[in-house]
Amino acid sequence: MKNFLLIFLLCLNFDIVQSLETKIIHKIQNEIITNVDIKNEFKYLLAFNNSLKELDKEQILSISNESVIKERIKKIELSKNFKEIKIDEEYKNILLKRLYSKLNLQSLEEFKLYLTNYGLNIEVVERKITIDSLWNRLIIQKYEPRVTIDQKKIKKEINLNNNKQIKEYKLAEILFEVESKKEIEKKYNEVLKSINAVGFQNSASLYSISTTAKAGGDIGWINENSLNNKIKKNIINLKIGEFSKPIILSNGILILKVIETKNSKIKTNLEDEFNKAVDYERNRQLNQYSIIYYNKIKKNLTFYE
């Protein structure tokens, strides 16, 4: 196994990955993962996060390997809960548009052309977003009743800030796990060392357990009304380019980086602002449950190396 990985690393090229003899690397239940799957996963990840090129080959292999394993485990669980691994065509097109819009592409045809530069086709992307979408649906079905949101508090915050200047943050995150509180500082220092060496974006790909890891931890724009007090307190004094100290959450330790900020005056529909804030908190909690559930099913699966 180790000898093969060394050969794989030597053969891996950032621009053109030469064909390799197909070999099985992992068996998980009835699913197999080959060296070709790992190679293709790297190409997929690179298409959405070009900074991965800055990492060394061993780090790239590790990220791609873990990403494939996570997808296959989700697929196994989805097969137990859905008759088909399939989503509505219209919804799939909406998800595709969200993806290529983040890459500043204007159409699906432009997106397809972009993918060919990485040796990928649209079917690969459709398969991946289908698995992600169904996984999210499964988490909602299982954990929606456990989500608790203080709507009165959110409404109060929005009303207080109505027609006032409000700060918006463009954020990136790294969410990592530790076995005990004693390990937080040690793990944080390890992540910090990585950030200093390869940057926040690549460190998110290396260490983060959040779904944003594939995009280098990118969360996007969030206004301060949507942030809970614990998170807000940790980023309110950060300058652009700075990142927070460890923020302890129920599902892991969070580090947030401020990419950009802007001030805007809220004079939009109060109901819209309320719904955005509720959606953000709901999704944050569901993401926590997603990680917990994934870790639970992973422990119960049989791996053959």
C-alpha positions in Angstrom: 0.0 0.0 0.0 2.7 2.5 1.0 4.9 1.5 -1.9 2.0 2.1 -4.3 1.3 5.6 -2.8 4.9 6.5 -3.3 4.7 5.5 -7.0 1.4 7.4 -7.3 3.0 10.5 -5.9 5.9 10.3 -8.2 3.6 10.0 -11.2 1.3 12.8 -10.2 1.8 16.0 -12.2 -0.1 19.2 -11.5 -0.8 20.1 -15.1 -1.2 16.7 -16.9 -1.8 13.6 -14.8 -0.6 10.7 -16.9 -2.6 7.5 -17.1 -1.9 5.0 -14.3 -2.6 1.3 -14.0 -5.9 1.1 -12.1 -5.5 -0.3 -8.6 -7.9 -0.6 -5.7 -6.9 1.6 -2.7 -9.9 1.3 -0.5 -12.9 -1.0 -0.1 -15.8 0.4 1.9 -18.7 -2.0 2.2 -19.5 -2.7 -1.5 -17.8 0.5 -2.8 -14.3 0.5 -4.1 -11.9 3.5 -4.5 -9.1 3.3 -7.0 -6.0 5.4 -7.6 -7.8 6.8 -10.7 -10.7 7.9 -8.5 -8.2 9.8 -6.3 -6.5 11.3 -9.3 -9.9 12.5 -10.8 -10.9 13.9 -7.4 -7.8 16.1 -7.4 -8.7 17.4 -10.8 -12.2 18.2 -9.6 -11.0 20.0 -6.4 -8.4 21.9 -8.4 -11.1 23.2 -10.8 -12.8 24.9 -7.9 -9.8 25.9 -5.9 -6.7 26.6 -8.0 -4.6 27.4 -5.0 -4.2 23.7 -4.4 -1.4 23.8 -6.9 0.7 25.4 -4.2 0.6 22.4 -2.0 3.1 19.5 -2.2 2.1 16.2 -3.8 1.6 14.3 -0.5 -0.8 17.0 0.8 -2.8 16.9 -2.5 -3.0 13.1 -2.3 -4.3 13.3 1.3 -7.0 15.9 0.5 -8.2 14.1 -2.6 -8.2 10.7 -0.8 -10.2 12.0 2.1 -12.6 13.8 -0.2 -13.3 10.6 -2.2 -13.8 8.5 1.0 -16.3 11.1 2.4 -18.3 11.1 -0.9 -18.5 7.3 -1.0 -19.6 7.0 2.6 -22.4 9.5 2.0 -23.4 7.5 -1.1 -23.6 4.3 0.9 -25.8 6.0 3.5 -28.0 7.6 0.8 -28.6 4.3 -0.9 -30.2 3.1 2.4 -32.5 6.1 2.5 -33.5 6.8 -1.1 -34.7 4.6 -3.9 -32.6 6.5 -6.4 -29.5 8.7 -6.2 -31.3 11.3 -8.3 -32.6 14.9 -7.9 -35.1 17.0 -9.9 -33.7 18.3 -13.2 -34.8 21.8 -12.6 -33.2 21.9 -9.1 -30.0 20.4 -10.5 -29.8 23.2 -13.0 -30.1 25.8 -10.2 -27.3 24.1 -8.3 -25.1 24.0 -11.4 -25.7 27.7 -12.0 -24.7 28.5 -8.4 -21.4 26.6 -9.0 -20.4 28.3 -12.3 -21.5 31.7 -11.1 -19.0 31.4 -8.3 -16.3 30.9 -11.0 -17.5 34.1 -12.7 -18.8 32.1 -15.7 -21.9 33.2 -17.5 -23.5 30.0 -18.9 -23.6 26.3 -18.7 -21.8 26.0 -22.0 -19.0 28.2 -20.7 -18.8 26.0 -17.6 -18.6 22.8 -19.7 -15.7 24.3 -21.6 -14.0 25.4 -18.4 -14.3 21.8 -17.0 -12.5 20.3 -20.1 -9.4 22.3 -19.1 -9.2 20.0 -16.1 -10.1 16.8 -17.9 -13.6 16.8 -16.5 -17.1 16.6 -17.9 -20.4 18.0 -16.7 -21.6 14.5 -15.7 -19.0 14.3 -13.0 -20.2 17.6 -11.5 -23.8 16.5 -11.7 -23.1 13.3 -9.9 -21.3 15.2 -7.1 -24.0 17.9 -6.6 -26.7 15.1 -6.6 -24.9 13.3 -3.7 -24.4 16.6 -1.8 -28.0 17.6 -2.3 -29.5 14.3 -1.2 -27.2 14.3 1.8 -28.5 17.7 2.8 -32.0 16.5 2.4 -31.3 13.5 4.6 -29.8 15.7 7.3 -32.9 18.0 7.2 -35.2 15.0 7.5 -33.3 13.6 10.5 -32.4 16.8 12.4 -34.7 19.6 11.5 -36.8 19.1 14.6 -33.7 19.6 16.8 -32.8 23.0 15.3 -33.6 25.8 17.8 -33.7 29.4 16.7 -34.4 32.5 18.9 -36.6 34.3 16.4 -37.5 37.1 18.9 -33.8 37.9 19.4 -33.2 38.0 15.6 -36.1 40.3 15.1 -35.0 42.6 17.9 -31.5 42.8 16.3 -32.9 43.6 12.9 -35.3 46.2 14.2 -32.5 47.9 16.1 -30.3 48.2 13.0 -33.1 49.2 10.6 -32.1 52.2 8.5 -28.6 52.2 10.1 -25.2 51.4 8.7 -24.5 47.7 9.1 -21.3 45.9 8.6 -21.1 43.0 6.2 -18.3 40.4 6.2 -16.9 38.2 3.5 -15.6 35.2 5.5 -13.6 32.0 5.1 -13.5 29.3 7.7 -11.6 26.3 9.0 -13.5 24.0 11.2 -11.5 21.2 12.9 -12.0 18.5 15.5 -10.2 17.6 18.7 -10.5 14.7 21.1 -10.5 16.9 24.2 -10.2 20.6 25.2 -6.5 20.0 26.1 -5.8 19.4 22.4 -7.3 22.7 21.2 -4.1 24.8 21.5 -1.9 22.1 20.0 -4.2 21.6 17.0 -4.7 25.4 16.6 -0.9 25.9 16.5 -0.6 23.1 13.9 -3.3 24.8 11.8 -1.6 28.2 12.4 1.7 26.9 11.2 0.0 25.6 8.1 -1.6 29.0 7.4 1.7 30.7 7.7 3.3 28.2 5.3 0.6 27.6 2.6 -2.1 30.2 3.3 -5.6 30.1 4.8 -7.3 28.8 1.7 -5.0 25.7 1.4 -5.1 25.1 5.1 -8.9 25.0 4.9 -8.6 22.2 2.3 -6.1 20.4 4.5 -7.7 20.6 7.9 -11.4 21.7 7.7 -14.2 19.2 8.2 -16.8 21.7 6.9 -18.4 21.4 3.5 -16.7 24.7 2.5 -13.3 22.9 2.6 -13.6 22.1 -1.1 -13.8 25.8 -1.9 -10.9 26.7 0.4 -13.2 27.6 3.3 -15.1 30.3 1.4 -18.4 31.2 3.1 -19.2 34.3 1.2 -20.9 37.6 2.4 -22.8 37.6 5.7 -24.2 40.7 7.4 -23.6 41.0 11.2 -27.3 40.5 12.0 -26.9 36.9 10.7 -24.1 36.0 13.1 -24.6 34.7 16.6 -23.1 36.7 19.4 -20.2 34.2 20.0 -19.0 34.5 16.4 -19.7 38.2 16.2 -17.5 38.9 19.3 -14.6 37.0 17.8 -14.5 38.8 14.5 -15.8 42.3 15.2 -12.4 43.8 15.8 -10.5 41.9 13.1 -9.0 43.8 10.2 -9.2 42.5 6.6 -6.8 39.6 6.2 -6.8 38.7 9.9 -8.4 35.6 11.4 -9.9 34.7 14.8 -8.7 32.8 17.7 -10.3 29.4 18.1 -14.1 29.5 18.6 -15.4 26.5 20.4 -18.6 25.1 18.9 -20.5 21.9 19.6 -19.2 20.2 16.5 -15.6 21.4 16.5 -13.2 24.4 16.7 -13.8 27.2 14.3 -11.3 29.8 12.9 -12.8 32.6 10.8 -10.9 34.9 8.4 -12.1 38.3 7.3 -11.6 38.5 3.5 -13.4 41.8 3.0 -15.8 44.1 4.8 -18.3 46.7 3.7 -20.9 48.9 5.3 -24.4 49.1 3.9 -27.6 50.7 5.0 -30.5 48.4 5.7 -33.6 49.7 4.1 -34.7 46.5 2.5 -37.7 44.4 3.5 -37.4 43.5 7.2 -39.0 40.2 6.5 -36.3 39.4 4.0 -33.5 40.3 6.4 -35.2 38.1 9.1 -35.5 35.2 6.8 -31.8 35.5 5.8 -30.7 35.5 9.4 -32.9 32.5 10.3 -31.7 30.6 7.2 -28.0 31.2 8.2 -28.5 30.0 11.8 -30.6 27.0 10.6 -27.9 26.0 8.1 -25.2 26.5 10.7 -26.9 24.1 13.1 -27.7 21.6 10.4 -24.1 21.6 9.3 -23.1 20.7 12.8 -25.5 17.8 12.8 -24.2 16.7 9.3 -20.7 16.4 10.7 -21.9 14.5 13.8 -24.0 12.1 11.7 -21.2 11.5 9.1 -18.7 10.6 11.9 -21.3 8.3 13.4 -22.0 6.3 10.2 -18.3 6.2 9.3 -17.5 4.4 12.6 -20.0 1.7 11.7 -18.7 1.0 8.2 -16.2 -1.8 7.4 -13.0 -0.6 5.6 -10.7 -2.8 3.7 -7.3 -1.3 2.9 
